[in-house]
């Protein structure tokens, strides 16, 4: 059965004291632990998964399916160098990684389609047709 339950990161890497968790978080950091927002809609014969990834290049997005787990990984590395007439030099570097994983049991993995436009990754996840359960069967006697 397909449930689209996201896999959660391990709680073992988090501080035990919730105060410490908030205290050591940078002031302007994101509060969602590097996860991006995802919406899932049931469209009858398929699910539509939409992931918000504004400002991310298509080349920085990797979508994989392995052992009934769909993984969306985003890795960004940016570098900006500026120098003005006064001699000031600015060199900024930023890198980060975000990922989400979903149980795709009950999905036809070979037919998953992906599109990326305007900062939104859209995955069409076609459902497997349920096989009717056999209720009565005749057995030939040899």
N, C-alpha and C positions, 0 to 999 in steps of 0.2 A: 504494500500500500504506500502511496506517495503522500508525503506530509509537508515537504518544504520546511523542515525544521533546521534552522541554522546551527552549525557547530559553534560552540562557545570556546573561547580561549581558556586555557588552564588557569584556575584560580591559585595555583601554587606559586605563580610568579608575582603575585600581588602582596602588598604589605598586609599584615593581620589587622593592624589598627587603621580604621577608616580615616581618622584624623591625619595620620602620616601620609596616606594616599593623596589626600587633598593638599596637604601642606607642601609636599615636594613636587607637585605638579606645577609646571611653569604657569605664570599668571595668564598669559594669553593662549594657552594650549586648548586644543579641542577636548571636549569632555567625553567623547565617545571612544576613547582608546584606539584611535586610528582606523575606525571602521567607517565605511561609507553607507549611506542610506540605500535601502533596497525595498521596492514594492513588488508584490506578487499578486497577480490577478488570475482567477480561474476563468478560462474562455471556452469552457465546454470540452472540446477535444484536446486542448493544450493549456499550458500555463504561460503567462507573460511575466518575465522577471525584468524589472527595470532598475538599474543601478545608477545612482547619481555620481558622476565623476567629472565635475566641471574643471576645465583647465588641463585635463589629462590628454596626452597624445595617444592616438590609437596604438602606436608602437609600444607604449608603456603598459598596455593591458594584456594579460594572459589568462585565457579561460581553458581549463582542463577538466576532463572527467576521468576518474579512476575509482574502481570499486564502489560504484553507486554514490560517489561524492563529486559534486560539481564545485570547482574552486575558481574564484575570480581573484587574481593577484594584480596589484598595481605597484610599480616601482618607479619613482621619479628621482632624477638627479638634475639639479639646475645649478648653473654657474653664471654669474653676472659680473663683468668687469667694467668699471667706468673711471675715466680720468677727466677732470675739467681743467680750465685754464689756470686756476689758482694753485695747481699742483696736488690737489686732493685726489686721493685714489680710493676707490671703493671696490672691494672685492667681496662678494657675497656668495655663499654656497649653501645649498639646501638639498637635502635628500630625505626620502621617506618611503615607507612601504605600508600598504594596506592590503588586507585580504579578507575574504568571506568564503565560507564553505557551506554547501547545502546537500542534504540527502536527496538524491534523485532516483530513488528506488521507484519503479513503476513508470519510468520515462523511457521513450525510445531514444537511446543515447546517440545513435548514428544519424538521427534526423534533427538534432538540436541546431538551431540557426541563431546567428548573432549579427547585430548591426549596431554601429556607434555613430550617433549624430547629435550635435549640439550639447555635448557633455553628458549624454545619457546612453548607457549601454543597454540594449534590449535583447533579451534572449527568449526565443520561442522554444518551449519545452513540450513536445507532443507526448500525450499520454499513451501508454500501452493499452491496447484493448483487452479488457478482462476476459480470460478464457472461461467459458461456461464449465461449471463443475459437473462432472459425470455423476448422475444419480443412480442409474441402473445399467448394468453391463451383463451380458450373457457370456458364460464361460463354456467353451467347448470341452466335452469330456472325451478323452482319448481312450 
